[in-house]
Amino acid sequence: IIMFFVYIIKSINNNWFYVGMSSDPVKRLLSHNQKKVFSTKKYTPFELIYTKEFTNRLSARDYEKFLKISSNKEKLLTEMHLKTR
């Protein structure tokens, strides 16, 4: 069974967060930190601050889309005691 994860990474040098989906979030974090991801390379380095596991890709994708809505991401980060501003 392949598990899917929705993850949030935070830029260590900037107050910037990125939501993504991967079957291996640790490996994906490495890709972000090696500047292999166009949309995040100017904000490196990153730390992995959140993961949520799903048993199927569709559920993970739906949750990723939900968190990509700024207000939903901000609510989760506030609950985690992280500030987006």
Number of C-alpha atoms within 10 A of each C-alpha: 5 9 13 22 24 25 24 23 21 21 19 14 10 11 12 16 21 17 18 20 21 19 17 14 21 14 11 18 21 15 14 22 19 13 16 12 13 8 10 19 15 12 19 17 19 23 17 18 14 16 18 14 15 17 12 14 17 11 15 23 18 12 17 20 15 14 21 15 11 10 11 13 19 18 15 14 17 12 10 11 9 14 14 14 6
